[in-house]
Amino acid sequence: MPTDSPGQLRRERLLAKIDGGGRVVVVRAEGGAGKTALIARWVREQRGTAIAWVTLDEGIIDARSFWLRTFTALRAAAPDVFQHLSDGYMSGFIAPEDVPSLLASTLLRAEPQVALVLDDLHLTDDALQDQLVSLMRVATPLRIIATTRQRTRFETPLTSTAIGTTVIGSEELAFTDEELAQLAAALPYPASQNELAVLERMTRGHSLAVRLALSVMDGLSADGSRRPALDEIERGVAAVLTDFTPRFENTEEEALALAVSLCPEVDEALAKRLDDEDRGWCAITSFEERGLGRITMRRGRPVFLMHALISSALRHRALQELSPERITEVRRIAFDQLRELADPVETLALLVDGGMDSAIFPHFARYFSELSQFRPAEVIALLSPIPTERLKREGGVPITLSIALSESAIIPTQRIKQLLRIGLTELSRRGAAPGSVEGMFAALARFGGMRVSRNYDEASRAGEEFVRLVAGAHHSDGASWLYAGNLQLVITALLAHRIRRVIELAASMEGDPHPGRPYHTRSVLSFTLAYTGDLVGAEREIAMIGTSPWSGWEGSLYALDWHLACALTAANRDDHRGALRALQPVAKRLDEFEQWPMITWTRGVVRLVGGEAARGLEELEATRDALSSYPLSSGWAEELRALHADLLLATGDLLRARAVLGHRGEEPVTVLARARLALLSSQPEDAVALLGDLEPSALYPAHQAQHLLLSAAAHARLGNAGYAATLLEQALYALDRTNNRLPLSWVPAADLRVLRTLVPDGMWIEPVSTPFETETEAFEKLSKRESLVLVELASDASIEEIAASLHVSANTIKSQTRSIYRKLQVSCRADALLRARQVGLL
């Protein structure tokens, strides 16, 4: 029985499958796949079970020699049970054909727990395997654990059902990404995701191939003193695997095998195109029989997958022996046949290796969701070795690589900037026929480049060119990639704060056939609607998404905007804890997301309406400082500035709020904040003037409601109670229609108390909270004379100097000063001046 090699992984998922498997477990895979090592680990961990290990080889030429070796192993495992039977067989009293029945009766009488391990069962013939099947039909205390390179008699449908056969294939034996990372940890340098992707692609997780490749990487590192390049690793791995080249009977078979090695998989149609004699699939079947690979079902059709070691060895020979024209021809044929059927990374490799650069970006765009979000490291590993001169010939290739790199770099790196310069320059030189698919892909690539640059305003404008071209074309080809492109336009429009465009573009996503993308679209739309104040629409989208569309949904990028929408709808229900709980998965990872402004804004709103304005202010200012270099569109910058001012107003710091709002911005959210400041500063006339500059019909529902409410408050202060009541009724009707109470919280508390008296009880809607609680009522009562005295107090003049300036007695000034202190609820001049500045009286 073999022993563990250094660094051997304990493969829990496979050991558990053997433990929980049927009475027969067949581990079927190519040589070097780790079959024997897996069974050896399982055997060493068994307790209370007698294990008989039989290693088969070319010396097992008949049933007699097989049973002789088997009885030797059984006697060693359980001498008390099998000694007598073993002696009888070795003495010649028991014929080989009688062994199954006698062995079964012995097992049934003694009822020991016995496991018989048969290593390399494929070396036995069908007749002997049929004997083993007969044995297993009656010997219930026995388990057989077998390794094999070929299909066994245990796996026929009737036998498998009757005795309970579990099969572990080469796909399950292949190391997972996590296991590859564990094995690579033994290298003298930390392996990057790109290096791990190269390792996986070159070896397909094959056990021996992985260990050989890691040995190559270790050697190339020169004891850790250097880090080998990706292409250097590929060449080194390919070279070391050439020793596994099989022999072929004739040149035609060998030529086909070399062509097959250049393809990720081969189905019957591709085999026919690769073989001039039209014998392709028959030859492929013979390859499986010889153990060069396996035939399995993929996308409803049988395909041949050549084993990793053999494929790598033959590929190395193919590149040396086949003409460049033949190599390119094979890869073009393979891509044409497999582009909609095979793994998208493997078909991307065909394009890269075959020099089909013009098809790289279109292929990437067709599989954008999978390649950019889940497999960018593999894309980077394929495209990074491409030299700069080649990148300059086709603008879509550097754009593709920059997009893959940007998945882990919110702030564009110098490498990304260089790729964008190359790609966008080349795309600007290209021309394409109007309405052509090539023209649409070029426009999509330009949009992708601007998107990667994180210039969202420019990217959104570039995206509109793509939309225009799509609208003017009449192509049904590539519907899926159009949806993928449209979703990126939706996300970019949101990042650019083009809110209405988000809703329009999201509507065009209806009918998207992708299984996951519609959830992403609804997630973005749910937040967008919640932001605008349409809580009815937001809750509809949340309900259509459900609580967890698939495992891991809540932690995925798809769910980010869903979390924000859930937080806002919870805040609207006055569920402050629920709102913070919804935000928790994304708020603690702010620096990982392009959408950090939306997360920051939502958290600030939740803090504000939850009575935690001071904490919200602290969080907002800390985020602004920590992420000052992160990309931010002008629209979201204005939103955060206005929210900053509102948090200052809610904490009573009117002076700083006035400074924050002192810029030239005229966005509705800024004008509304200035009107709020005017009301809190006892300047209703200014509030009316500010609000009069806005066109209510052009506002989002939440801003429209705020506009009506603040206008009603200002007119009520000016004594226009009737008009104020009319405006208030309009606002309440709009809030009821959108199921949104949040805009009421943006009205000063004192004004809300006045407005409450202007409408019947049945019409009033209670606000979630009143964060803008101030002493407005107190300082509103300052008389004109007291206001003059307050100004004089700010000049540091003495009481006598103020009295002389205003032509009154010192006692009158003292009396008026005491009245000012009482109304401002302070006890000294310094506090009075501070409070007056905070509320805007100075």
C-alpha positions in Angstrom: 0.0 0.0 0.0 1.5 3.4 -1.0 2.4 6.0 1.6 1.5 9.7 1.6 3.9 12.0 -0.2 5.0 15.3 1.4 2.3 17.9 1.2 -0.4 15.3 0.6 -3.9 16.8 1.0 -6.6 15.1 3.0 -9.4 15.3 0.5 -12.4 15.3 2.8 -15.1 15.5 0.1 -13.8 12.4 -1.7 -13.1 10.4 1.5 -16.7 11.2 2.6 -18.0 9.9 -0.7 -16.2 6.6 -0.2 -17.5 6.3 3.3 -21.0 7.0 2.3 -20.8 5.2 -1.0 -22.3 1.8 -2.1 -20.9 -1.6 -1.5 -18.7 -1.2 -4.5 -16.8 2.1 -5.1 -15.0 2.4 -8.4 -12.4 5.2 -8.7 -12.0 5.5 -12.5 -9.5 7.9 -14.0 -6.4 8.2 -16.1 -2.9 7.4 -14.8 -1.5 9.8 -12.3 -4.9 11.2 -11.3 -4.4 10.3 -7.6 -6.6 7.2 -7.5 -4.3 5.0 -5.5 -3.2 7.8 -3.1 -6.9 8.5 -2.3 -7.7 4.9 -1.5 -4.5 4.5 0.5 -5.5 7.5 2.7 -9.0 6.1 3.1 -7.6 2.7 4.2 -5.3 4.2 6.8 -8.2 6.0 8.4 -10.4 2.9 8.8 -11.1 1.4 12.2 -12.8 -1.9 12.8 -12.7 -3.1 9.2 -10.4 -5.7 7.8 -8.7 -4.3 4.7 -7.2 -6.6 2.0 -5.2 -4.7 -0.5 -4.6 -6.4 -3.9 -2.3 -4.6 -6.4 -2.9 -5.9 -9.9 -0.3 -5.9 -12.7 0.6 -7.6 -15.9 1.4 -10.8 -13.9 -2.3 -11.3 -13.3 -3.0 -13.3 -16.5 -5.8 -15.5 -15.4 -8.4 -16.1 -12.6 -6.1 -18.6 -10.8 -3.3 -16.0 -10.2 -5.8 -13.4 -9.3 -7.5 -15.4 -6.6 -4.1 -16.6 -5.3 -3.1 -13.0 -4.7 -6.5 -12.1 -3.3 -6.4 -15.0 -0.7 -2.9 -13.9 0.3 -4.2 -10.4 1.1 -7.4 -11.7 2.8 -5.4 -14.0 5.1 -3.1 -11.2 6.1 -6.1 -9.0 6.9 -8.2 -11.5 8.8 -6.3 -14.8 9.4 -8.9 -16.3 11.7 -11.6 -16.0 9.0 -9.7 -16.8 5.8 -6.8 -19.1 6.8 -8.7 -22.4 6.2 -10.1 -21.2 2.8 -6.8 -19.9 1.7 -5.0 -23.1 2.5 -7.6 -25.1 0.6 -7.1 -22.9 -2.5 -3.3 -23.0 -2.4 -3.4 -26.8 -2.0 -5.4 -27.1 -5.2 -8.6 -28.4 -3.5 -10.6 -25.4 -4.6 -11.0 -24.5 -8.3 -11.0 -20.8 -9.4 -14.6 -21.0 -10.6 -15.7 -22.2 -7.2 -14.1 -19.4 -5.3 -16.9 -16.8 -5.4 -19.5 -19.1 -3.8 -17.2 -20.5 -1.1 -15.9 -17.0 -0.3 -19.4 -15.7 0.0 -20.5 -18.5 2.4 -17.4 -17.8 4.5 -18.2 -14.1 4.8 -21.9 -14.7 5.6 -21.1 -17.2 8.3 -18.4 -15.1 10.0 -20.0 -11.8 9.1 -16.7 -9.9 9.4 -16.5 -6.3 8.1 -14.1 -6.7 5.1 -13.1 -4.3 2.4 -11.2 -5.6 -0.6 -9.1 -3.0 -2.4 -8.4 -3.9 -6.0 -5.8 -1.5 -7.4 -5.8 -1.3 -11.3 -8.8 -3.5 -11.9 -8.7 -2.6 -15.6 -5.9 -5.2 -15.9 -8.4 -8.0 -15.4 -10.6 -9.4 -18.1 -14.4 -9.3 -18.3 -14.8 -12.9 -17.2 -12.9 -12.3 -13.9 -14.9 -9.1 -13.3 -18.1 -11.1 -13.8 -17.0 -13.5 -11.1 -16.5 -10.5 -8.8 -20.0 -9.2 -9.6 -21.4 -12.6 -8.7 -19.6 -12.5 -5.4 -20.9 -9.1 -4.6 -24.5 -10.1 -5.3 -24.5 -12.5 -2.3 -21.6 -11.5 -0.1 -23.3 -8.6 1.7 -20.6 -8.1 4.4 -18.0 -7.4 1.7 -17.1 -4.1 0.2 -14.9 -3.7 -2.9 -13.0 -0.5 -3.5 -11.4 -0.5 -7.0 -9.2 1.8 -9.0 -9.3 1.5 -12.8 -8.5 3.4 -16.0 -11.4 1.9 -17.9 -15.1 1.2 -17.3 -15.7 -1.9 -15.3 -18.5 -4.6 -15.2 -19.6 -3.1 -11.9 -20.9 0.0 -13.7 -23.4 -1.6 -16.1 -26.8 -0.2 -15.3 -28.4 -3.4 -13.9 -25.3 -4.4 -11.8 -24.9 -0.9 -10.5 -28.5 -0.8 -9.3 -28.4 -4.3 -7.8 -25.3 -4.0 -5.7 -25.0 -0.3 -5.3 -22.0 1.0 -7.2 -20.5 4.5 -6.5 -18.2 5.9 -9.2 -15.7 8.6 -8.6 -14.4 10.0 -11.9 -11.5 12.0 -13.0 -13.5 15.3 -12.8 -14.0 14.7 -9.1 -10.4 13.7 -8.5 -9.1 16.9 -10.1 -7.9 19.4 -7.6 -10.3 22.2 -6.9 -9.2 25.9 -7.0 -9.0 25.8 -3.2 -6.9 22.6 -3.2 -4.6 24.1 -5.9 -4.0 27.1 -3.7 -3.2 24.9 -0.7 -0.7 22.9 -2.7 0.8 26.1 -4.2 1.4 27.4 -0.7 4.5 25.2 -0.6 6.2 27.4 -3.3 8.9 29.7 -2.1 6.8 32.7 -3.1 3.0 33.3 -2.8 1.2 32.3 -5.9 -1.0 35.0 -7.5 -4.5 34.3 -8.8 -3.2 34.6 -12.3 -0.5 32.0 -11.6 -3.0 29.7 -10.1 -5.2 30.2 -13.2 -2.3 29.2 -15.5 -1.7 26.2 -13.2 -5.3 25.1 -13.5 -5.5 25.5 -17.2 -2.2 23.7 -17.9 -3.0 20.7 -15.7 -6.8 20.7 -15.4 -6.3 19.8 -11.7 -4.7 16.4 -12.6 -2.8 15.2 -9.6 0.5 14.2 -11.1 0.4 17.1 -13.6 -0.1 19.6 -10.8 2.8 18.2 -8.7 5.1 18.3 -11.8 4.0 21.8 -12.6 4.6 23.0 -9.0 8.1 21.4 -9.2 8.8 23.4 -12.4 7.6 26.6 -10.8 9.8 25.9 -7.7 12.8 25.3 -9.9 12.2 28.4 -12.0 12.1 30.5 -8.9 15.8 29.7 -8.1 15.1 29.0 -4.4 12.7 31.9 -4.2 15.1 34.5 -5.5 13.0 35.3 -8.6 9.4 35.1 -9.7 9.0 33.4 -13.1 6.7 35.0 -15.7 3.5 33.4 -16.7 4.6 32.5 -20.2 7.8 31.0 -18.7 5.7 28.8 -16.4 3.6 27.7 -19.3 6.7 26.7 -21.4 8.3 24.9 -18.4 5.2 22.9 -17.6 4.6 22.0 -21.2 8.2 20.8 -21.5 8.2 18.6 -18.5 4.9 16.9 -19.5 6.3 15.8 -22.9 7.5 12.5 -21.4 3.9 11.3 -21.3 3.5 11.1 -25.1 1.7 7.9 -26.1 2.5 5.7 -29.1 0.2 5.4 -32.1 -0.2 2.6 -34.7 -0.2 4.8 -37.8 0.5 8.4 -38.9 -3.2 9.2 -39.5 -4.2 8.3 -36.0 -1.2 10.3 -34.6 -2.1 13.3 -36.7 -5.7 13.3 -35.4 -4.4 12.9 -31.8 -2.2 15.9 -32.3 -5.1 18.0 -33.6 -7.3 16.8 -30.7 -4.7 18.0 -28.2 -5.2 21.5 -29.5 -8.9 21.4 -28.6 -10.4 21.7 -25.1 -13.0 19.0 -26.0 -14.1 17.2 -29.1 -17.6 16.2 -30.1 -18.6 14.1 -33.0 -19.1 17.0 -35.3 -15.7 18.5 -34.5 -14.0 15.1 -34.9 -15.5 14.8 -38.4 -14.1 18.2 -39.4 -10.7 17.4 -38.0 -10.3 14.1 -39.9 -10.1 14.1 -43.6 -10.9 10.4 -43.9 -14.2 10.9 -42.0 -13.2 8.3 -39.4 -12.8 10.9 -36.6 -15.3 9.7 -34.0 -14.4 6.0 -34.4 -10.8 7.0 -33.8 -11.8 9.1 -30.8 -13.6 6.0 -29.4 -10.5 4.0 -29.7 -8.6 6.8 -27.8 -10.9 6.3 -24.9 -10.4 2.5 -25.0 -6.7 3.0 -24.8 -7.0 5.2 -21.8 -6.0 8.5 -23.5 -9.1 10.3 -22.2 -12.8 9.8 -21.5 -16.1 10.3 -23.2 -18.6 12.2 -21.1 -21.8 14.1 -21.6 -21.7 17.9 -21.9 -24.6 20.1 -23.0 -26.5 17.0 -24.0 -23.9 15.6 -26.4 -21.0 13.1 -25.9 -17.6 14.8 -25.9 -14.1 13.4 -25.6 -11.8 15.0 -23.0 -8.1 14.0 -23.4 -6.4 13.4 -20.1 -4.3 16.4 -18.9 -0.9 14.8 -19.0 -1.4 13.3 -22.5 -3.0 16.5 -23.8 -0.1 18.6 -22.6 2.5 16.2 -24.0 0.8 16.0 -27.4 0.2 19.7 -27.6 3.9 20.3 -27.1 4.6 18.0 -30.0 1.8 19.5 -32.2 3.3 23.0 -31.8 6.7 21.6 -32.9 5.6 19.2 -35.7 2.5 20.7 -37.3 2.8 23.6 -39.7 1.6 27.0 -38.4 -1.1 26.9 -41.0 -2.5 23.6 -39.8 -2.3 24.7 -36.1 -4.3 27.9 -36.9 -6.7 25.9 -39.0 -7.4 23.4 -36.2 -8.0 26.2 -33.7 -10.3 28.1 -36.0 -12.3 25.0 -36.7 -12.5 24.2 -33.0 -13.6 27.6 -32.1 -16.2 27.7 -34.8 -17.6 24.4 -33.6 -17.3 24.9 -29.8 -17.9 28.6 -29.2 -21.4 28.1 -28.0 -20.8 24.7 -26.4 -17.5 24.5 -24.6 -16.2 26.3 -21.6 -15.8 30.0 -22.4 -12.3 30.3 -21.0 -11.1 27.3 -23.0 -12.6 28.8 -26.2 -11.0 32.1 -25.3 -7.7 30.2 -25.2 -8.4 28.9 -28.7 -8.7 32.5 -29.9 -5.5 33.7 -28.2 -3.5 30.7 -29.3 -4.9 30.9 -32.8 -4.2 34.6 -33.3 -7.9 35.4 -33.8 -7.6 38.7 -31.9 -10.6 40.4 -33.6 -12.9 37.8 -32.0 -11.5 38.1 -28.5 -13.6 41.1 -27.2 -16.8 39.9 -28.9 -16.3 36.5 -27.2 -15.6 38.2 -23.9 -18.7 40.3 -24.3 -20.9 37.3 -25.0 -19.8 35.7 -21.7 -19.2 38.9 -19.8 -21.1 37.9 -16.6 -19.1 34.7 -16.1 -15.7 35.9 -17.4 -15.5 39.3 -15.7 -17.2 38.6 -12.4 -16.3 34.9 -11.7 -13.2 34.1 -13.8 -11.2 37.3 -14.3 -7.9 35.6 -13.1 -8.2 33.0 -15.9 -8.8 35.8 -18.5 -5.8 37.7 -17.2 -3.6 34.6 -17.3 -4.5 34.1 -20.9 -4.1 37.7 -22.1 -1.3 39.0 -20.0 1.5 37.3 -22.0 0.4 38.9 -25.2 3.1 41.3 -26.3 2.4 45.0 -26.6 2.9 45.1 -30.4 0.2 42.5 -30.8 -2.1 44.4 -28.4 -1.7 47.5 -30.6 -3.1 45.7 -33.6 -6.6 45.1 -32.2 -8.1 47.6 -29.7 -10.5 45.1 -28.2 -7.8 42.9 -26.7 -6.2 45.5 -24.4 -9.8 46.7 -23.5 -10.7 43.1 -22.5 -7.6 42.7 -20.4 -8.1 46.1 -18.7 -11.7 45.1 -17.8 -10.5 41.8 -16.3 -7.8 43.6 -14.3 -10.3 46.3 -13.1 -12.3 43.7 -11.2 -9.8 43.8 -8.4 -8.8 47.5 -8.8 -11.4 50.2 -8.2 -8.7 52.8 -8.8 -7.2 52.2 -12.2 -3.6 51.0 -12.0 -0.8 52.2 -14.3 -1.0 49.0 -16.2 -4.8 49.5 -16.7 -4.2 53.1 -17.8 -1.6 51.9 -20.3 -4.0 49.3 -21.8 -6.8 51.8 -22.0 -4.5 54.2 -23.9 -3.6 51.5 -26.4 -7.1 50.2 -26.8 -9.0 53.4 -27.0 -6.5 54.9 -29.5 -6.8 51.9 -31.8 -10.6 51.8 -31.5 -10.7 55.5 -32.5 -8.9 54.7 -35.7 -11.2 51.9 -36.8 -14.2 52.2 -38.9 -17.1 49.8 -39.2 -20.1 49.6 -41.5 -23.1 51.4 -40.0 -25.4 49.0 -38.3 -22.9 46.1 -38.4 -22.3 43.8 -35.5 -18.6 44.8 -35.7 -19.6 48.4 -35.2 -21.7 47.6 -32.2 -18.9 45.6 -30.6 -16.5 48.5 -31.3 -18.9 50.9 -29.6 -19.3 48.5 -26.7 -15.5 48.2 -26.3 -15.2 52.0 -26.2 -17.8 52.1 -23.5 -16.0 49.3 -21.7 -12.8 51.3 -21.8 -14.4 54.4 -20.4 -16.1 52.4 -17.8 -12.8 50.9 -16.6 -11.3 54.4 -16.4 -14.0 55.1 -13.8 -15.0 58.3 -15.5 -18.7 57.5 -15.2 -20.0 60.7 -16.7 -18.0 60.1 -19.9 -18.7 56.3 -19.9 -22.4 57.0 -19.7 -22.2 59.2 -22.7 -20.1 56.6 -24.6 -22.7 54.0 -23.7 -25.4 56.0 -25.4 -23.6 55.6 -28.7 -23.8 51.9 -28.2 -27.5 52.2 -27.5 -28.0 54.3 -30.6 -26.3 51.7 -32.8 -28.2 48.8 -31.3 -31.5 50.7 -31.9 -30.6 51.3 -35.5 -29.6 47.7 -36.2 -31.8 44.8 -37.0 -29.7 41.9 -35.8 -31.0 39.1 -33.6 -27.5 37.7 -33.3 -25.9 37.9 -29.9 -29.1 38.7 -27.9 -27.4 37.5 -24.7 -24.3 39.8 -25.1 -26.7 42.7 -25.8 -28.3 42.1 -22.4 -24.9 41.9 -20.8 -23.9 45.2 -22.4 -27.2 46.8 -21.4 -26.7 45.8 -17.7 -23.3 47.5 -17.7 -25.0 50.5 -19.1 -27.6 50.4 -16.3 -24.9 50.2 -13.6 -22.9 52.9 -15.2 -25.9 55.2 -15.5 -26.5 54.7 -11.7 -22.8 55.4 -11.0 -23.1 58.6 -13.1 -26.3 59.5 -11.2 -28.4 59.4 -14.3 -31.3 58.1 -12.4 -34.1 58.3 -15.0 -31.9 56.6 -17.5 -31.3 53.7 -15.1 -35.0 53.1 -15.0 -35.4 53.4 -18.8 -32.5 51.1 -19.5 -33.6 48.5 -16.9 -36.9 48.3 -18.8 -35.0 47.1 -21.9 -33.7 44.1 -19.9 -37.0 42.3 -19.8 -36.6 38.8 -21.4 -33.0 38.4 -20.5 -32.4 34.6 -20.7 -29.4 34.6 -18.4 -30.2 32.7 -15.1 -28.6 35.2 -12.8 -28.4 38.6 -14.6 -32.2 39.4 -14.2 -31.7 39.3 -10.4 -28.8 41.8 -10.7 -31.0 44.1 -12.9 -33.8 44.0 -10.3 -31.4 44.6 -7.5 -30.1 47.8 -9.2 -33.7 48.8 -10.0 -34.9 48.2 -6.5 -32.4 50.7 -5.1 -33.0 53.2 -7.9 -36.7 53.3 -7.2 -36.2 53.5 -3.5 -33.8 56.4 -4.0 -36.3 58.3 -6.1 -38.9 57.8 -3.4 -41.1 55.2 -5.2 -41.2 52.7 -2.3 -44.1 50.8 -3.9 -41.9 50.1 -6.9 -38.9 49.3 -4.8 -40.8 46.8 -2.6 -42.2 45.2 -5.8 -38.7 44.6 -7.1 -37.5 43.3 -3.8 -40.4 40.8 -3.7 -39.7 39.6 -7.2 -36.1 38.9 -6.2 -37.1 37.0 -3.1 -35.1 36.5 0.0 -32.2 34.4 -1.5 -32.4 33.5 -5.2 -29.4 31.1 -4.8 -26.7 30.1 -2.3 -24.3 33.0 -1.6 -26.6 35.6 -3.1 -26.5 37.9 -0.1 -22.7 38.2 -0.2 -22.5 38.6 -4.0 -22.1 41.8 -6.0 -25.5 41.1 -7.5 -27.2 41.8 -4.1 -25.4 45.0 -3.3 -28.2 47.4 -4.4 -30.8 45.0 -3.0 -29.2 45.5 0.4 -29.5 49.3 0.0 -33.2 49.0 -1.1 -34.0 46.8 1.8 -32.4 49.3 4.2 -34.4 52.2 2.8 -37.7 50.3 2.9 -37.0 49.2 6.5 -36.2 52.8 7.5 -39.5 53.8 5.9 -41.3 51.3 8.2 -39.5 52.8 11.2 -37.4 49.6 11.6 -34.1 51.2 12.4 -32.4 47.9 13.5 -33.7 46.2 10.3 -32.3 48.9 8.2 -28.8 48.7 9.8 -28.9 44.9 9.6 -29.6 45.1 5.8 -26.7 47.5 5.4 -24.2 45.5 7.4 -22.9 43.1 4.7 -22.0 46.0 2.4 -21.2 48.9 4.7 -18.3 47.0 6.3 -16.8 46.5 2.8 -17.1 50.0 1.5 -13.7 50.1 0.0 -14.4 47.0 -2.2 -17.2 48.6 -4.2 -17.5 51.1 -7.0 -20.9 51.8 -5.5 -19.4 53.2 -2.3 -21.2 56.6 -2.8 -24.6 54.9 -2.8 -23.8 52.8 0.2 -22.5 55.9 2.1 -25.6 57.9 1.1 -28.0 55.2 2.2 -26.3 54.7 5.5 -26.3 58.4 6.2 -30.1 58.6 5.4 -30.7 55.6 7.8 -28.7 57.3 10.5 -30.5 60.6 10.0 -34.1 59.2 10.2 -33.0 56.8 13.0 -32.1 59.6 15.3 -28.4 59.1 15.0 -27.4 62.2 13.0 -24.2 62.7 15.0 -23.0 59.2 14.3 -24.0 59.5 10.7 -22.1 62.7 10.3 -19.0 61.1 11.8 -19.3 58.1 9.4 -19.8 60.3 6.4 -16.8 62.5 7.1 -14.6 59.5 7.9 -15.6 57.8 4.6 -15.1 60.9 2.6 -11.5 61.2 4.1 -10.7 57.5 3.7 -11.9 57.2 0.1 -11.0 60.6 -1.2 -9.1 59.1 -4.1 -11.9 56.7 -5.1 -13.9 57.5 -8.3 -17.0 59.6 -7.8 -19.3 61.1 -10.4 -20.5 64.7 -10.1 -24.0 63.7 -9.3 -23.2 61.5 -6.4 -20.7 64.1 -5.1 -23.6 66.6 -5.0 -25.8 64.0 -3.2 -23.1 63.4 -0.5 -22.5 67.1 -0.1 -26.2 67.8 0.5 -26.5 64.9 2.9 -23.4 66.2 4.7 -25.2 69.6 5.1 -28.4 67.9 6.3 -26.5 65.9 9.0 -24.9 69.1 10.2 -28.3 70.8 10.3 -29.7 67.9 12.3 -26.9 68.2 14.8 -27.5 72.0 15.1 -24.4 73.1 13.3 -26.0 75.6 11.0 -22.8 77.5 10.5 -20.9 74.6 9.0 -24.0 73.5 7.0 -24.1 77.0 5.4 -20.4 76.7 4.5 -21.0 73.2 2.9 -23.9 74.6 0.8 -22.0 77.7 -0.2 -20.8 76.3 -3.5 -22.5 77.1 -6.9 -24.3 73.7 -7.3 -27.9 74.1 -8.4 -29.0 70.4 -8.2 -32.5 70.0 -6.7 -31.1 68.1 -3.7 -28.8 71.1 -2.9 -31.6 73.6 -3.4 -33.8 71.7 -1.0 -31.1 71.6 1.6 -30.6 75.4 1.3 -34.3 75.9 1.7 -34.2 73.7 4.8 -31.4 75.8 6.1 -33.4 79.0 5.4 -36.3 77.7 7.4 -34.1 76.7 10.3 -32.5 80.2 10.1 -35.9 81.9 10.3 -35.7 83.1 6.7 -39.0 81.8 5.2 -38.8 84.4 2.4 -35.5 83.0 1.3 -36.9 79.5 1.4 -39.8 80.5 -0.9 -37.4 82.1 -3.3 -35.1 79.1 -3.5 -38.0 76.6 -3.9 -39.4 78.8 -6.6 -36.4 78.1 -8.8 -37.3 74.4 -9.0 -39.7 72.9 -11.5 -41.7 70.4 -9.4 -42.7 68.2 -12.3 -39.0 67.5 -13.1 -38.2 66.2 -9.6 -38.2 62.6 -8.4 -41.1 61.7 -6.2 -39.1 62.0 -2.9 -37.7 65.4 -3.9 -41.1 66.6 -5.2 -42.7 65.7 -1.9 -39.9 67.6 0.0 -40.5 70.6 -2.3 -44.2 70.7 -1.5 -43.6 70.2 2.2 -40.9 72.8 2.6 -43.0 75.2 0.5 -46.0 74.6 2.7 -43.9 75.3 5.8 -42.4 78.5 4.4 -45.9 79.9 3.4 -47.3 78.9 6.8 -44.6 81.0 8.4 -45.5 83.9 6.2 -49.1 83.7 7.2 -50.4 82.0 4.0 -52.2 79.2 5.8 -54.7 78.4 3.0 -52.0 78.1 0.4 -49.8 76.1 2.8 -52.7 73.7 3.4 -53.2 73.2 -0.4 -49.5 72.4 -0.9 -49.5 70.1 2.1 -52.5 68.1 0.8 -50.7 67.6 -2.5 -47.6 66.4 -0.7 -49.5 63.9 1.5 -51.4 62.5 -1.5 -48.1 61.9 -3.3 -46.5 60.3 -0.2 -49.5 58.0 0.2 -49.3 57.0 -3.5 -45.7 56.0 -3.2 -46.0 54.6 0.3 -43.2 56.8 1.4 -43.0 58.6 4.8 -39.3 59.5 4.7 -39.7 63.0 3.1 -41.7 64.2 6.1 -38.5 63.7 8.2 -36.7 66.4 6.1 -39.0 69.1 7.4 -38.0 71.0 10.5 -39.9 69.7 13.6 -41.4 73.0 14.5 -42.8 73.4 11.0 -44.3 69.9 11.1 -46.1 70.8 14.3 -47.7 73.8 12.5 -48.5 71.8 9.3 -50.2 69.1 11.4 -52.9 71.6 12.3 -53.7 72.5 8.7 -55.2 69.2 7.5 -57.8 66.7 9.0 -56.5 63.9 11.2 -57.4 61.3 8.6 -55.2 62.9 6.0 -52.1 63.4 8.1 -49.2 60.9 7.8 -46.9 60.5 10.8 -43.2 61.0 9.9 -40.7 58.3 10.7 -38.8 60.8 12.9 -38.1 64.5 13.3 -34.3 64.8 13.1 -34.4 68.6 12.5 -35.4 69.5 16.1 -34.2 73.1 16.8 -35.0 76.0 19.1 -36.4 77.8 16.1 -39.5 78.9 18.0 -37.4 80.7 20.6 -35.1 82.8 18.4 -37.9 83.6 16.0 -39.3 85.9 18.7 -36.3 88.2 18.8 -37.5 91.7 18.2 -35.9 94.0 15.6 -34.3 95.9 18.4 -33.0 92.7 20.0 -31.5 91.7 16.6 -29.7 95.0 16.5 -28.3 94.5 20.0 -27.2 90.9 19.0 -25.2 92.4 16.1 -23.6 94.9 18.4 -22.8 92.1 20.9 -20.9 90.3 18.2 -18.6 93.4 17.7 -17.1 92.9 21.2 -18.4 96.4 22.2 -19.1 97.1 25.9 -22.7 97.6 27.2 -22.0 101.3 27.5 -20.6 101.5 23.9 -23.7 99.7 22.6 -26.0 102.0 24.5 -24.3 105.0 23.0 -24.4 103.6 19.5 -28.1 102.8 19.7 -29.0 106.1 21.6 -30.5 104.3 24.7 -29.5 103.8 28.3 -27.1 101.1 29.5 -29.9 99.6 31.6 -32.1 99.2 28.4 -29.3 97.3 26.7 -28.8 95.1 29.8 -32.5 94.3 29.8 -32.5 93.5 26.1 -29.4 91.3 26.5 -31.0 89.3 29.2 -34.0 88.7 26.9 -31.7 87.6 24.1 -30.0 85.1 26.5 -33.4 83.7 27.6 -34.7 83.3 24.1 -31.5 81.6 22.9 -31.4 79.5 26.1 -27.9 80.5 27.0 -26.4 82.3 30.0 -23.5 84.4 28.6 -22.4 86.5 25.7 -20.0 83.9 24.3 -22.7 81.2 24.2 -25.2 83.6 22.8 -22.9 84.4 19.9 -22.1 80.8 19.3 -25.8 79.8 19.2 -26.7 82.7 17.0 -24.0 81.7 14.5 -25.2 78.1 14.6 -28.8 79.0 13.7 -27.9 81.6 11.2 -28.8 84.8 13.1 -25.3 86.1 12.5 
